Amino acid sequence: MSPPEVIRYVEAARRGDHEAFEQLVRLTYHDTYTLAYRLTGNEEDARDVVQETYLRTYRSIGRFRGDAQFSTWLYRITANCAASVSARSARHRHAELGPDTPVLELRADHDPAQHVDATTLRARLEIAIAELPPRLRQVIVLRDVYELPHDQIAAELGISESAAKVRLHRARRMLRDRLFSGDQRHAV
Amino acid sequence: MPYESRNCRDIVSEMLDETSVVSLAHRQHVEQCSECRRELDSQRAVRSQVRVLRAEQIDPPADLLAQLYADLRRCAASPSYRLARLVRVAPYVGGVLAAGAAGAVLAGRTRRTRFGIV
């Protein structure tokens, strides 16, 4: 259930109230950035995703009918933008980087190198998710962290529902192997 | 049945997701198949760990909110956005104007009838 404050601002924004939309941004951008960061795995792409998300939301808020929660609608737009940004970013980096260069650019406070000695499962989980291939990371974040249904995940990522399920399964197994396999790098 | 088979993978995913009704036959299979049960338990453990992340926020860059406001103001001022908005509201504005005009015509007719003007 969206907070009453959000519902009020959504209604006003739908009628074209620019300030109401800015208030919506203020109330939701922490969440949106968190999701964008979890989906992309780096600050630069997360920032692009958030900017693109709010521009798309602003242009289409008049079409939001309120049959879903505003936050769910926003998550779907974020997921869609993240899929586009990640694809664009991967193409760009592929051209720039050699085969041995790590693709992930984690923030300093999320840098795996700084967490090598981390002993908590929580820290290892962050690393393991960040190290998943983007296609798998997106699905497990949307399903297991944000609990979006399979059909919505598939729609926003532009894949079939069965492909989304297969990716989810692979992602869970990969995470399990990294978290519980006794890997030297992540050993407790 | 070995876990690697597609059928087992689907059964375990179904039980894990709790989004559809899992048939009795599938449930029984998981109860009897130690490999599937182990797989289900380990994936449940992973999922419960992952869910913890939902409650945690990552701090955005300090200047992001200002950047978002600037983007929105630029968007609001752009001719394409104004045009799109005009197109969206035009039918409603047209409807209101048409209703107003019809009302004015009817009111005029009523007045003329009342004063015997034909």
Boltz contact constraints between the chains, C-beta under 6 A:
constraints:
  - contact:
      token1: [A, 18]
      token2: [B, 76]
      max_distance: 6.0
  - contact:
      token1: [A, 22]
      token2: [B, 69]
      max_distance: 6.0
  - contact:
      token1: [A, 25]
      token2: [B, 68]
      max_distance: 6.0
  - contact:
      token1: [A, 30]
      token2: [B, 57]
      max_distance: 6.0
  - contact:
      token1: [A, 33]
      token2: [B, 60]
      max_distance: 6.0
  - contact:
      token1: [A, 34]
      token2: [B, 57]
      max_distance: 6.0
  - contact:
      token1: [A, 34]
      token2: [B, 58]
      max_distance: 6.0
  - contact:
      token1: [A, 37]
      token2: [B, 58]
      max_distance: 6.0
  - contact:
      token1: [A, 51]
      token2: [B, 71]
      max_distance: 6.0
  - contact:
      token1: [A, 54]
      token2: [B, 68]
      max_distance: 6.0
  - contact:
      token1: [A, 55]
      token2: [B, 71]
      max_distance: 6.0
  - contact:
      token1: [A, 55]
      token2: [B, 75]
      max_distance: 6.0
  - contact:
      token1: [A, 58]
      token2: [B, 72]
      max_distance: 6.0
  - contact:
      token1: [A, 58]
      token2: [B, 75]
      max_distance: 6.0
  - contact:
      token1: [A, 62]
      token2: [B, 88]
      max_distance: 6.0
  - contact:
      token1: [A, 125]
      token2: [B, 49]
      max_distance: 6.0
  - contact:
      token1: [A, 144]
      token2: [B, 47]
      max_distance: 6.0
  - contact:
      token1: [A, 144]
      token2: [B, 50]
      max_distance: 6.0
  - contact:
      token1: [A, 145]
      token2: [B, 50]
      max_distance: 6.0
  - contact:
      token1: [A, 145]
      token2: [B, 53]
      max_distance: 6.0
  - contact:
      token1: [A, 145]
      token2: [B, 54]
      max_distance: 6.0
  - contact:
      token1: [A, 169]
      token2: [B, 9]
      max_distance: 6.0
  - contact:
      token1: [A, 169]
      token2: [B, 13]
      max_distance: 6.0
  - contact:
      token1: [A, 172]
      token2: [B, 43]
      max_distance: 6.0
  - contact:
      token1: [A, 172]
      token2: [B, 46]
      max_distance: 6.0
  - contact:
      token1: [A, 175]
      token2: [B, 46]
      max_distance: 6.0
  - contact:
      token1: [A, 176]
      token2: [B, 42]
      max_distance: 6.0
  - contact:
      token1: [A, 176]
      token2: [B, 46]
      max_distance: 6.0
